């Protein structure tokens, strides 16, 4: 198989590694699993410093003392890329770069790191109401296949439903995973708290958020309808004010949701900052869960 996508990802990582160090990059990825990216083994009594997420409340109630779950390291981890797609991902970021391309490369970097670590990588996205599920497998050939399938949705005109993709994982995948959700601000906004709560209770969940163009920018984009708008609308002060209020509401609610559920996230808007921001995101996740 010709490694068109993987070769491009390797080049981005090589450039970053020359500026920094390869060891830093590898360590950032592996640290995602420290503490709770593991298989359940048994229970033990709580000691100060244990992660509150590991407390087994039902067992603690039955035994009259605080008990936490013990884990053992897996030989391989399970990584799931959850991509948003469809019409809204064909827009542009705040730096006027294609959102779909940024999503492809963000998922490619994360997936390649997992493949290089020997982990299983799968993908899920919603194609016009239909779930597209790619089983978790190992290796670079698998990553090339996943990226090829997703990139074929670049010119898609259908609507996508990220909530359905995440609900599919809640209902159908029982194995512990690290879930990288790659979407835009509106995608995160539309994820229900019920679904997010179910995900974080069992899995590691990390969001990569692709930014949107500003309403008054060179390419006016309507957040509420996920489409570009005629240029003359951007000069209407009332519409501009309404759009600004909608954007502020979305951003505020997103931050509130992420903080409450202790979910790490990064905002991506530019291609040449992708690798550095992903490294920082992995470090942020580790800090939030330590």
Backbone as CSV, one residue per row, in Angstrom:
resi,resn,N_x,N_y,N_z,CA_x,CA_y,CA_z,C_x,C_y,C_z
1,UNK,0.841,-1.203,0.000,0.000,0.000,0.000,0.876,1.253,0.000
2,UNK,0.574,2.194,-0.890,1.311,3.443,-0.945,0.932,4.315,0.249
3,UNK,1.934,4.745,1.017,1.689,5.491,2.250,1.631,6.997,2.015
4,UNK,0.619,7.442,1.291,0.469,8.867,0.990,0.266,9.694,2.258
5,UNK,-0.682,9.287,3.087,-1.023,10.062,4.283,0.004,9.873,5.390
6,UNK,0.374,8.632,5.649,1.331,8.345,6.722,2.673,9.012,6.452
7,UNK,3.086,9.045,5.192,4.355,9.693,4.845,4.308,11.182,5.190
8,UNK,3.174,11.814,4.925,3.024,13.234,5.260,3.048,13.471,6.754
9,UNK,2.420,12.569,7.509,2.412,12.681,8.972,3.817,12.507,9.527
10,UNK,4.554,11.540,9.001,5.929,11.310,9.448,6.787,12.548,9.220
11,UNK,6.572,13.210,8.093,7.355,14.410,7.784,7.083,15.512,8.802
12,UNK,5.817,15.679,9.188,5.462,16.708,10.181,6.113,16.401,11.528
13,UNK,6.065,15.136,11.917,6.658,14.737,13.194,8.170,14.887,13.162
14,UNK,8.783,14.573,12.005,10.236,14.692,11.872,10.677,16.142,12.050
15,UNK,9.922,17.060,11.453,10.249,18.487,11.577,10.162,18.923,13.029
16,UNK,9.104,18.483,13.716,8.941,18.841,15.125,10.064,18.233,15.972
17,UNK,10.378,16.964,15.708,11.396,16.272,16.497,12.764,16.920,16.345
18,UNK,13.036,17.472,15.182,14.309,18.164,14.980,14.385,19.442,15.812
19,UNK,13.215,20.096,15.995,13.173,21.320,16.794,13.173,21.013,18.287
20,UNK,12.547,19.898,18.644,12.445,19.520,20.059,13.263,18.252,20.274
21,UNK,12.582,17.201,20.822,13.228,15.896,20.940,12.193,14.819,20.722
22,UNK,12.594,13.733,20.079,11.685,12.616,19.850,11.207,12.011,21.154
23,UNK,12.084,11.978,22.157,11.709,11.383,23.439,10.561,12.133,24.084
24,UNK,10.572,13.459,23.972,9.491,14.276,24.530,8.171,13.900,23.881
25,UNK,8.196,13.716,22.567,6.972,13.398,21.833,6.436,12.028,22.254
26,UNK,7.317,11.018,22.290,6.885,9.680,22.689,6.336,9.687,24.110
27,UNK,7.025,10.375,24.998,6.579,10.425,26.389,5.238,11.096,26.547
28,UNK,4.988,12.119,25.741,3.705,12.818,25.815,2.567,11.888,25.453
29,UNK,2.775,11.057,24.437,1.722,10.135,24.034,1.500,9.051,25.086
30,UNK,2.574,8.427,25.545,2.433,7.309,26.492,1.846,7.762,27.824
31,UNK,2.103,9.015,28.196,1.609,9.511,29.483,0.090,9.607,29.527
32,UNK,-0.564,9.563,28.382,-2.028,9.619,28.350,-2.621,8.482,29.178
33,UNK,-1.946,7.357,29.207,-2.501,6.161,29.845,-2.128,6.015,31.303
34,UNK,-1.276,6.866,31.817,-0.856,6.711,33.196,-2.037,6.888,34.141
35,UNK,-2.234,5.926,35.009,-3.254,6.056,36.056,-4.570,5.405,35.714
36,UNK,-5.134,5.628,34.504,-6.465,5.079,34.270,-6.712,4.575,32.854
37,UNK,-5.669,4.417,32.062,-5.853,3.821,30.746,-5.525,2.347,30.779
38,UNK,-6.072,1.631,31.766,-5.629,0.273,32.053,-6.812,-0.677,32.237
39,UNK,-6.507,-1.973,32.399,-7.528,-2.990,32.630,-7.797,-3.150,34.128
40,UNK,-9.070,-3.296,34.504,-9.451,-3.477,35.905,-8.959,-4.832,36.424
41,UNK,-8.412,-4.835,37.644,-7.941,-6.088,38.250,-8.731,-6.410,39.518
42,UNK,-8.694,-5.555,40.535,-9.430,-5.801,41.776,-9.590,-4.496,42.553
43,UNK,-10.029,-4.601,43.795,-10.255,-3.429,44.637,-9.261,-3.382,45.787
44,UNK,-8.965,-2.186,46.237,-8.162,-1.997,47.450,-8.670,-0.774,48.185
45,UNK,-8.246,-0.613,49.433,-8.712,0.513,50.226,-8.092,1.823,49.738
46,UNK,-8.890,2.874,49.776,-8.460,4.197,49.322,-7.341,4.747,50.196
47,UNK,-6.359,5.384,49.554,-5.305,6.101,50.270,-5.220,7.502,49.678
48,UNK,-4.850,8.510,50.483,-4.757,9.887,49.974,-3.883,9.962,48.724
49,UNK,-4.366,10.678,47.737,-3.635,10.803,46.484,-4.221,9.973,45.359
50,UNK,-5.095,8.995,45.687,-5.746,8.199,44.653,-6.700,9.077,43.838
51,UNK,-6.845,8.727,42.573,-7.761,9.467,41.702,-9.198,9.184,42.132
52,UNK,-9.964,10.250,42.361,-11.347,10.087,42.817,-12.195,9.329,41.790
53,UNK,-11.788,9.373,40.512,-12.536,8.658,39.484,-12.448,7.140,39.656
54,UNK,-11.417,6.671,40.383,-11.233,5.232,40.557,-12.010,4.664,41.753
55,UNK,-12.711,5.524,42.485,-13.483,5.041,43.636,-14.674,4.214,43.147
56,UNK,-14.847,3.030,43.706,-16.006,2.186,43.404,-17.047,2.458,44.497
57,UNK,-18.002,3.311,44.194,-18.938,3.784,45.199,-19.866,2.674,45.694
58,UNK,-20.293,1.797,44.812,-21.186,0.706,45.225,-20.487,-0.247,46.174
59,UNK,-19.268,-0.643,45.830,-18.517,-1.557,46.701,-18.166,-0.883,48.019
60,UNK,-17.865,0.409,47.962,-17.542,1.147,49.188,-18.731,1.170,50.129
61,UNK,-19.936,1.360,49.565,-21.150,1.393,50.372,-21.411,0.038,51.022
62,UNK,-21.202,-1.027,50.254,-21.450,-2.383,50.796,-20.465,-2.760,51.889
63,UNK,-19.196,-2.314,51.753,-18.157,-2.741,52.685,-17.924,-1.757,53.827
64,UNK,-18.553,-0.578,53.750,-18.403,0.377,54.839,-17.062,1.075,54.874
65,UNK,-16.296,1.000,53.796,-15.025,1.721,53.712,-14.759,2.089,52.256
66,UNK,-13.952,3.128,52.075,-13.698,3.633,50.725,-12.779,2.686,49.965
67,UNK,-13.259,2.206,48.818,-12.482,1.290,47.981,-12.257,1.891,46.604
68,UNK,-11.082,1.649,46.056,-10.765,2.122,44.709,-10.400,0.924,43.827
69,UNK,-10.606,1.121,42.544,-10.289,0.067,41.578,-8.793,0.043,41.275
70,UNK,-8.234,-1.172,41.245,-6.835,-1.343,40.852,-6.798,-1.782,39.400
71,UNK,-5.770,-1.325,38.696,-5.649,-1.659,37.286,-4.288,-2.280,36.993
72,UNK,-4.242,-3.042,35.929,-2.969,-3.577,35.434,-2.785,-3.086,34.008
73,UNK,-1.531,-2.880,33.633,-1.244,-2.327,32.308,-1.600,-3.316,31.208
74,UNK,-2.177,-2.793,30.147,-2.451,-3.602,28.968,-1.203,-3.672,28.107
75,UNK,-1.072,-4.757,27.333,0.030,-4.832,26.376,-0.223,-3.860,25.229
76,UNK,-1.495,-3.723,24.870,-1.869,-2.782,23.824,-3.041,-1.935,24.304
77,UNK,-3.054,-0.697,23.885,-4.157,0.183,24.222,-5.094,0.291,23.037
78,UNK,-6.294,0.710,23.322,-7.314,0.864,22.280,-7.596,2.341,22.063
79,UNK,-7.354,2.805,20.859,-7.510,4.214,20.515,-8.610,4.354,19.471
80,UNK,-9.545,5.261,19.718,-10.636,5.492,18.777,-10.617,6.955,18.325
81,UNK,-10.529,7.143,17.014,-10.630,8.472,16.425,-12.088,8.713,16.056
82,UNK,-12.687,9.739,16.628,-14.072,10.082,16.300,-14.043,11.396,15.536
83,UNK,-14.259,11.298,14.238,-14.200,12.483,13.384,-15.591,13.066,13.150
84,UNK,-15.670,14.368,13.147,-16.840,15.043,12.612,-16.608,15.201,11.119
85,UNK,-17.657,15.275,10.342,-17.480,15.376,8.893,-18.687,16.059,8.271
86,UNK,-18.849,15.892,6.975,-19.983,16.499,6.302,-19.756,17.952,5.933
87,UNK,-20.852,18.652,5.642,-20.815,20.011,5.104,-20.050,20.992,5.987
88,UNK,-20.285,20.923,7.301,-19.682,21.940,8.164,-18.166,21.845,8.254
89,UNK,-17.600,20.659,7.992,-16.153,20.517,8.053,-15.476,20.936,6.753
90,UNK,-16.264,21.385,5.798,-15.680,21.870,4.546,-15.388,23.362,4.617
91,UNK,-15.671,23.966,5.768,-15.398,25.386,5.952,-13.935,25.650,6.248
92,UNK,-13.656,26.816,6.820,-12.284,27.215,7.114,-12.125,27.575,8.584
93,UNK,-10.889,27.427,9.058,-10.562,27.783,10.430,-10.417,29.300,10.552
94,UNK,-10.157,29.768,11.764,-9.989,31.207,11.979,-8.760,31.753,11.264
95,UNK,-7.841,30.852,10.873,-6.665,31.259,10.101,-6.855,30.976,8.618
96,UNK,-8.122,30.748,8.226,-8.514,30.520,6.831,-7.851,29.281,6.221
97,UNK,-7.679,28.241,7.050,-7.191,26.957,6.550,-8.335,25.953,6.571
98,UNK,-8.340,25.027,5.617,-9.436,24.079,5.454,-9.621,23.209,6.698
99,UNK,-10.826,23.204,7.256,-11.108,22.467,8.495,-10.972,20.959,8.301
100,UNK,-11.428,20.462,7.173,-11.345,19.027,6.930,-9.888,18.565,6.863
101,UNK,-9.051,19.322,6.196,-7.636,18.962,6.100,-6.985,18.971,7.477
102,UNK,-7.333,19.974,8.287,-6.796,20.023,9.650,-7.247,18.809,10.451
103,UNK,-8.509,18.395,10.263,-9.029,17.223,10.973,-8.328,15.951,10.525
104,UNK,-8.069,15.824,9.227,-7.347,14.652,8.708,-5.973,14.548,9.359
105,UNK,-5.246,15.653,9.369,-3.879,15.622,9.882,-3.818,15.497,11.402
106,UNK,-4.786,16.090,12.107,-4.835,15.926,13.563,-5.051,14.453,13.917
107,UNK,-6.032,13.829,13.248,-6.273,12.408,13.482,-5.099,11.559,13.040
108,UNK,-4.442,11.972,11.955,-3.291,11.229,11.461,-2.137,11.234,12.443
109,UNK,-1.863,12.382,13.041,-0.764,12.470,14.013,-1.057,11.612,15.236
110,UNK,-2.263,11.737,15.769,-2.631,10.961,16.958,-2.643,9.467,16.653
111,UNK,-3.204,9.099,15.500,-3.260,7.686,15.120,-1.889,7.107,14.845
112,UNK,-1.036,7.890,14.211,0.314,7.398,13.913,1.106,7.166,15.196
113,UNK,0.972,8.073,16.173,1.645,7.880,17.458,1.199,6.583,18.114
114,UNK,-0.099,6.318,18.049,-0.628,5.081,18.626,-0.103,3.872,17.877
115,UNK,-0.093,3.939,16.551,0.401,2.813,15.738,1.871,2.553,16.027
116,UNK,2.636,3.621,16.172,4.066,3.469,16.466,4.284,2.863,17.846
117,UNK,3.315,3.071,18.730,3.395,2.502,20.077,2.869,1.072,20.124
118,UNK,2.402,0.541,18.976,1.873,-0.818,18.918,0.430,-0.930,19.342
119,UNK,-0.287,0.190,19.431,-1.668,0.187,19.910,-2.665,-0.062,18.777
120,UNK,-3.874,-0.442,19.183,-4.971,-0.623,18.229,-5.621,0.725,17.945
121,UNK,-5.906,1.006,16.689,-6.540,2.263,16.310,-7.748,1.990,15.429
122,UNK,-8.881,2.604,15.780,-10.089,2.502,14.974,-10.653,3.882,14.727
123,UNK,-11.752,3.960,14.009,-12.346,5.263,13.703,-13.858,5.143,13.580
124,UNK,-14.531,6.245,13.903,-15.985,6.341,13.766,-16.321,7.730,13.253
125,UNK,-17.241,7.800,12.304,-17.817,9.089,11.910,-19.209,8.838,11.350
126,UNK,-19.994,9.893,11.308,-21.385,9.786,10.889,-21.530,10.342,9.481
127,UNK,-21.918,9.491,8.556,-22.029,9.881,7.153,-23.496,10.010,6.763
128,UNK,-23.995,11.242,6.807,-25.381,11.474,6.421,-26.382,10.678,7.225
129,UNK,-26.111,10.505,8.520,-27.018,9.765,9.394,-26.635,8.315,9.604
130,UNK,-25.687,7.803,8.821,-25.248,6.402,8.924,-23.876,6.342,9.597
131,UNK,-23.748,5.484,10.615,-22.484,5.326,11.318,-21.489,4.561,10.456
132,UNK,-20.313,5.127,10.287,-19.203,4.460,9.610,-18.210,4.042,10.687
133,UNK,-18.122,2.734,10.929,-17.275,2.224,12.008,-16.159,1.369,11.429
134,UNK,-14.924,1.710,11.772,-13.753,0.956,11.328,-13.114,0.322,12.565
135,UNK,-13.070,-0.984,12.593,-12.571,-1.708,13.763,-11.124,-1.347,14.075
136,UNK,-10.785,-1.478,15.361,-9.437,-1.156,15.815,-8.441,-2.230,15.375
137,UNK,-7.398,-1.781,14.714,-6.325,-2.658,14.262,-4.985,-1.967,14.502
138,UNK,-3.910,-2.713,14.312,-2.578,-2.153,14.521,-1.905,-1.830,13.182
139,UNK,-0.832,-1.068,13.271,0.026,-0.857,12.117,-0.224,0.385,11.286
140,UNK,0.781,0.732,10.494,0.710,1.910,9.640,-0.246,1.720,8.473
141,UNK,-0.341,0.496,7.957,-1.282,0.244,6.864,-2.716,0.542,7.296
142,UNK,-3.013,0.203,8.539,-4.345,0.486,9.068,-4.587,1.988,9.124
143,UNK,-3.582,2.758,9.577,-3.742,4.212,9.649,-3.927,4.816,8.264
144,UNK,-3.180,4.309,7.284,-3.333,4.810,5.915,-4.755,4.565,5.414
145,UNK,-5.288,3.400,5.759,-6.652,3.041,5.343,-7.682,3.968,5.998
146,UNK,-7.535,4.210,7.299,-8.483,5.078,8.010,-8.461,6.504,7.464
147,UNK,-7.266,7.021,7.225,-7.139,8.385,6.723,-7.680,8.509,5.302
148,UNK,-7.484,7.465,4.508,-8.003,7.482,3.138,-9.526,7.520,3.137
149,UNK,-10.143,6.674,3.956,-11.599,6.635,4.031,-12.161,7.987,4.485
150,UNK,-11.568,8.540,5.541,-12.097,9.799,6.059,-11.878,10.950,5.077
151,UNK,-10.723,10.992,4.447,-10.435,12.088,3.530,-11.359,12.084,2.319
152,UNK,-11.923,10.925,1.996,-12.873,10.850,0.887,-14.165,11.619,1.165
153,UNK,-14.363,12.021,2.432,-15.559,12.781,2.793,-15.326,14.289,2.676
154,UNK,-14.193,14.693,2.090,-13.804,16.099,2.050,-14.832,16.998,1.366
155,UNK,-15.431,16.533,0.284,-16.370,17.359,-0.472,-17.826,17.007,-0.179
156,UNK,-18.050,16.309,0.920,-19.393,15.823,1.236,-20.367,16.971,1.491
157,UNK,-21.585,16.812,0.996,-22.620,17.830,1.169,-23.681,17.428,2.188
158,UNK,-23.517,16.269,2.809,-24.517,15.807,3.766,-24.296,16.420,5.147
159,UNK,-25.302,16.292,5.996,-25.177,16.710,7.393,-24.607,15.556,8.211
160,UNK,-23.831,15.892,9.210,-23.238,14.877,10.073,-23.724,15.079,11.505
161,UNK,-23.739,13.996,12.292,-24.229,14.062,13.664,-23.200,13.427,14.587
162,UNK,-22.359,14.255,15.191,-21.308,13.764,16.083,-21.898,13.062,17.294
163,UNK,-23.011,13.562,17.804,-23.668,12.960,18.966,-23.991,11.497,18.718
164,UNK,-24.460,11.161,17.517,-24.783,9.771,17.188,-23.539,8.892,17.164
165,UNK,-22.440,9.444,16.695,-21.184,8.686,16.674,-20.739,8.330,18.088
166,UNK,-20.823,9.303,18.993,-20.416,9.068,20.376,-21.395,8.135,21.091
167,UNK,-22.691,8.301,20.815,-23.696,7.412,21.410,-23.485,5.980,20.943
168,UNK,-23.034,5.813,19.718,-22.726,4.476,19.181,-21.631,3.809,20.004
169,UNK,-20.601,4.562,20.360,-19.512,4.007,21.165,-19.999,3.629,22.558
170,UNK,-20.812,4.488,23.150,-21.356,4.213,24.486,-22.126,2.891,24.486
171,UNK,-22.907,2.672,23.465,-23.792,1.510,23.400,-23.073,0.232,22.973
172,UNK,-22.078,0.349,22.107,-21.541,-0.847,21.457,-20.118,-1.246,21.823
173,UNK,-19.315,-0.349,22.378,-17.917,-0.672,22.676,-17.704,-0.685,24.185
174,UNK,-17.399,-1.842,24.722,-17.218,-1.983,26.163,-15.761,-1.877,26.595
175,UNK,-14.837,-2.132,25.690,-13.422,-2.068,26.042,-13.015,-0.645,26.415
176,UNK,-12.115,-0.528,27.394,-11.597,0.788,27.753,-10.810,1.353,26.587
177,UNK,-11.039,2.626,26.293,-10.373,3.259,25.157,-9.913,4.657,25.529
178,UNK,-9.024,5.177,24.705,-8.803,6.615,24.689,-9.477,7.098,23.423
179,UNK,-10.373,8.066,23.580,-11.192,8.553,22.475,-10.772,9.977,22.142
180,UNK,-10.259,10.161,20.935,-9.931,11.489,20.444,-11.083,11.966,19.572
181,UNK,-11.777,12.995,20.015,-12.920,13.538,19.269,-12.444,14.768,18.501
182,UNK,-12.516,14.694,17.178,-12.020,15.775,16.326,-13.216,16.435,15.657
183,UNK,-13.508,17.649,16.068,-14.715,18.331,15.612,-14.457,19.833,15.573
184,UNK,-15.520,20.621,15.476,-15.389,22.071,15.589,-16.149,22.527,16.835
185,UNK,-16.245,23.835,17.039,-16.888,24.335,18.251,-18.362,23.939,18.311
186,UNK,-19.042,23.998,17.183,-20.459,23.640,17.184,-20.641,22.144,17.455
187,UNK,-19.708,21.332,16.969,-19.791,19.898,17.215,-19.744,19.576,18.696
188,UNK,-18.811,20.201,19.415,-18.721,20.006,20.864,-19.971,20.527,21.549
189,UNK,-20.466,21.663,21.123,-21.653,22.279,21.704,-22.858,21.333,21.621
190,UNK,-22.961,20.584,20.525,-24.110,19.706,20.297,-24.010,18.354,21.001
191,UNK,-22.843,18.036,21.576,-22.704,16.784,22.332,-23.440,16.932,23.654
192,UNK,-24.380,16.047,23.934,-25.160,16.152,25.168,-24.321,15.796,26.389
193,UNK,-24.674,16.378,27.519,-23.934,16.093,28.743,-24.130,14.646,29.176
194,UNK,-25.281,14.073,28.885,-25.529,12.673,29.230,-24.546,11.754,28.509
195,UNK,-24.348,11.981,27.228,-23.412,11.162,26.454,-21.984,11.377,26.919
196,UNK,-21.607,12.630,27.148,-20.248,12.927,27.586,-19.960,12.309,28.942
197,UNK,-20.928,12.363,29.832,-20.760,11.777,31.166,-20.520,10.274,31.074
198,UNK,-21.290,9.589,30.232,-21.122,8.145,30.066,-19.755,7.801,29.487
199,UNK,-19.270,8.639,28.581,-17.965,8.386,27.973,-16.834,8.543,28.979
200,UNK,-16.834,9.661,29.725,-15.713,9.925,30.630,-15.711,8.992,31.833
201,UNK,-16.849,8.399,32.162,-16.895,7.464,33.285,-16.161,6.170,32.973
202,UNK,-15.993,5.865,31.697,-15.346,4.609,31.324,-14.056,4.793,30.534
203,UNK,-13.975,5.857,29.752,-12.864,6.030,28.826,-12.094,7.316,29.105
204,UNK,-10.897,7.420,28.519,-10.187,8.684,28.428,-10.748,9.423,27.223
205,UNK,-11.204,10.638,27.398,-11.796,11.409,26.303,-11.040,12.726,26.150
206,UNK,-10.615,13.015,24.931,-9.868,14.232,24.625,-10.467,14.854,23.365
207,UNK,-10.669,16.172,23.391,-11.256,16.871,22.251,-10.211,17.697,21.501
208,UNK,-10.225,17.562,20.192,-9.482,18.455,19.306,-10.525,19.312,18.601
209,UNK,-10.491,20.617,18.835,-11.519,21.529,18.315,-10.935,22.374,17.185
210,UNK,-11.502,22.228,15.990,-11.081,23.034,14.850,-11.849,24.357,14.908
211,UNK,-11.125,25.458,14.895,-11.776,26.766,15.008,-12.545,27.118,13.742
212,UNK,-13.403,28.147,13.833,-14.169,28.644,12.694,-13.707,30.039,12.308
213,UNK,-13.946,30.403,11.058,-13.652,31.763,10.624,-14.532,32.749,11.392
214,UNK,-14.006,33.932,11.582,-14.785,34.991,12.217,-15.903,35.447,11.280
215,UNK,-16.999,35.816,11.852,-18.167,36.248,11.066,-17.834,37.449,10.183
216,UNK,-17.038,38.353,10.710,-16.719,39.577,9.961,-15.417,39.440,9.185
217,UNK,-14.889,38.226,9.098,-13.628,38.016,8.408,-13.784,37.980,6.900
218,UNK,-12.720,37.531,6.248,-12.718,37.498,4.786,-13.732,36.506,4.247
219,UNK,-14.005,35.464,5.049,-14.984,34.462,4.640,-16.023,34.331,5.734
220,UNK,-17.127,35.075,5.645,-18.156,35.037,6.673,-18.774,33.657,6.779
221,UNK,-18.840,33.105,8.000,-19.368,31.758,8.206,-20.450,31.799,9.269
222,UNK,-21.589,31.193,8.982,-22.724,31.209,9.900,-22.650,29.982,10.800
223,UNK,-22.243,30.190,12.069,-22.067,29.077,13.002,-23.353,28.284,13.218
224,UNK,-24.471,28.990,13.291,-25.723,28.325,13.622,-26.208,27.422,12.491
225,UNK,-25.838,27.746,11.257,-26.301,26.964,10.117,-25.173,26.216,9.420
226,UNK,-23.947,26.392,9.920,-22.789,25.696,9.367,-22.643,25.901,7.862
227,UNK,-22.714,27.115,7.421,-22.539,27.391,5.990,-22.015,28.819,5.804
228,UNK,-21.386,29.036,4.654,-20.933,30.380,4.332,-22.116,31.238,3.928
229,UNK,-22.003,32.524,4.175,-23.113,33.431,3.909,-22.687,34.499,2.904
230,UNK,-23.638,35.079,2.199,-23.311,36.142,1.237,-22.573,37.291,1.921
231,UNK,-21.650,37.896,1.192,-20.792,38.929,1.758,-21.589,40.112,2.316
232,UNK,-22.684,40.481,1.661,-23.408,41.667,2.105,-24.031,41.504,3.487
233,UNK,-24.252,40.236,3.927,-24.822,40.017,5.252,-23.836,40.400,6.353
234,UNK,-22.545,40.265,6.075,-21.545,40.560,7.110,-21.502,42.048,7.438
235,UNK,-22.104,42.883,6.582,-22.101,44.323,6.805,-23.350,44.791,7.554
236,UNK,-24.258,43.846,7.834,-25.467,44.173,8.573,-25.154,44.120,10.070
237,UNK,-25.243,45.252,10.743,-24.831,45.324,12.149,-25.661,44.444,13.065
238,UNK,-26.969,44.362,12.821,-27.831,43.531,13.674,-27.475,42.049,13.526
239,UNK,-27.288,41.615,12.289,-26.917,40.218,12.065,-25.534,39.920,12.631
240,UNK,-24.633,40.884,12.488,-23.280,40.702,13.011,-23.317,40.550,14.528
241,UNK,-24.143,41.377,15.185,-24.261,41.298,16.641,-24.844,39.962,17.077
242,UNK,-25.878,39.502,16.356,-26.496,38.222,16.685,-25.510,37.081,16.523
243,UNK,-24.739,37.118,15.452,-23.746,36.072,15.206,-22.669,36.063,16.287
244,UNK,-22.238,37.252,16.687,-21.225,37.361,17.736,-21.747,36.798,19.053
245,UNK,-22.996,37.072,19.364,-23.598,36.548,20.597,-23.698,35.031,20.555
246,UNK,-24.074,34.486,19.390,-24.159,33.036,19.242,-22.792,32.387,19.421
247,UNK,-21.776,32.978,18.814,-20.421,32.441,18.931,-19.954,32.458,20.384
248,UNK,-20.198,33.565,21.061,-19.785,33.690,22.464,-20.500,32.666,23.338
249,UNK,-21.781,32.432,23.058,-22.549,31.446,23.813,-21.975,30.053,23.629
250,UNK,-21.662,29.704,22.395,-21.111,28.384,22.096,-19.771,28.176,22.801
251,UNK,-18.893,29.167,22.695,-17.577,29.053,23.319,-17.681,28.958,24.839
252,UNK,-18.557,29.754,25.424,-18.740,29.742,26.879,-19.278,28.402,27.361
253,UNK,-20.283,27.873,26.680,-20.863,26.589,27.071,-19.873,25.447,26.871
254,UNK,-19.080,25.524,25.825,-18.074,24.487,25.579,-17.046,24.441,26.696
255,UNK,-16.538,25.598,27.092,-15.536,25.650,28.158,-16.118,25.145,29.474
256,UNK,-17.345,25.518,29.748,-18.020,25.076,30.969,-18.149,23.562,30.995
257,UNK,-18.536,22.987,29.875,-18.719,21.538,29.761,-17.388,20.795,29.942
258,UNK,-16.341,21.299,29.320,-15.033,20.643,29.399,-14.464,20.694,30.814
259,UNK,-14.629,21.831,31.470,-14.112,21.971,32.839,-14.874,21.056,33.793
260,UNK,-16.190,21.024,33.661,-17.013,20.223,34.578,-16.663,18.738,34.487
261,UNK,-16.443,18.245,33.275,-16.156,16.814,33.099,-14.663,16.515,33.019
262,UNK,-13.853,17.521,33.287,-12.399,17.371,33.319,-11.878,16.727,32.027
263,UNK,-12.253,17.316,30.919,-11.833,16.827,29.607,-10.836,17.813,29.006
264,UNK,-9.672,17.308,28.630,-8.656,18.158,28.001,-9.031,18.432,26.555
265,UNK,-8.680,19.626,26.084,-8.964,19.959,24.688,-7.942,20.960,24.175
266,UNK,-7.869,21.058,22.861,-7.002,22.040,22.219,-7.741,22.619,21.034
267,UNK,-7.517,23.898,20.768,-8.115,24.559,19.609,-7.069,24.604,18.497
268,UNK,-7.427,24.046,17.360,-6.515,23.967,16.218,-7.003,24.910,15.125
269,UNK,-6.093,25.722,14.600,-6.504,26.620,13.521,-5.475,26.749,12.408
270,UNK,-4.296,26.141,12.599,-3.224,26.320,11.632,-2.413,25.045,11.467
271,UNK,-2.112,24.708,10.225,-1.436,23.448,9.903,-0.062,23.316,10.562
272,UNK,0.745,24.364,10.486,2.124,24.222,10.963,2.249,24.273,12.484
273,UNK,1.112,24.417,13.193,1.141,24.368,14.657,0.517,23.090,15.203
274,UNK,0.104,22.190,14.297,-0.629,20.991,14.699,0.146,20.121,15.676
275,UNK,1.360,19.764,15.318,2.131,18.823,16.139,2.388,19.404,17.526
276,UNK,2.805,20.654,17.560,3.109,21.283,18.848,1.876,21.362,19.741
277,UNK,0.729,21.678,19.161,-0.494,21.777,19.952,-0.958,20.409,20.442
278,UNK,-0.733,19.375,19.648,-1.123,18.036,20.074,-0.238,17.559,21.215
279,UNK,1.047,17.848,21.154,1.946,17.516,22.266,1.484,18.216,23.544
280,UNK,1.151,19.497,23.422,0.676,20.258,24.595,-0.648,19.693,25.105
281,UNK,-1.497,19.241,24.197,-2.792,18.665,24.583,-2.596,17.385,25.386
282,UNK,-1.699,16.528,24.952,-1.448,15.278,25.678,-0.892,15.559,27.071
283,UNK,-0.023,16.555,27.158,0.527,16.935,28.465,-0.578,17.502,29.358
284,UNK,-1.464,18.267,28.788,-2.594,18.841,29.541,-3.485,17.741,30.085
285,UNK,-3.751,16.731,29.261,-4.583,15.604,29.703,-3.942,14.899,30.899
286,UNK,-2.656,14.690,30.813,-1.947,14.027,31.914,-2.046,14.838,33.188
287,UNK,-1.858,16.149,33.072,-1.931,17.028,34.246,-3.320,17.022,34.879
288,UNK,-4.345,17.047,34.052,-5.718,17.099,34.560,-6.116,15.816,35.272
289,UNK,-5.482,14.695,34.927,-5.869,13.406,35.489,-4.871,12.850,36.482
290,UNK,-3.845,13.655,36.822,-2.852,13.190,37.786,-3.288,13.551,39.201
